[in-house]
Amino acid sequence: MIQDQAPRVWYLVRDFDRGRDFYKRLLGFSETFVDWDDKWSKLENGPMRIALAEGEPTLSGGVAAVDVDDVKAAAQRLRDAGVEVGTVLDLAGQVRLVDVFDPDGNRVQLTQEMG
């Protein structure tokens, strides 16, 4: 089976370098492609593939869901780094999740399977 390599979510960021740093350093994404002329890049974290492009953020787009081993620990680590982090939620004892916001207000959801 051939896996789709296309980005699943696009985020616009005002500062391309700051956005790339946030997703790579704080959320653990690996950068797989950069177009320096048009200022956009592809990044991936597990099965989640996103693209960043320089521009004015539109907060009504899709939301990337990133699997983590421990949502509570990841949320605290990000809070300690000064990242805006929402409230950790447990859904029916099956999934734990939290919303995290990049410097431009784009929402990313960290998820953890509980079962």
Summary of the structure (lengths in Angstrom):
residues: 115
radius of gyration: 14.1
end to end distance: 27.3
largest distance: 46.4
contacts: 312
relative contact order: 0.22
helix: 18%
strand: 41%
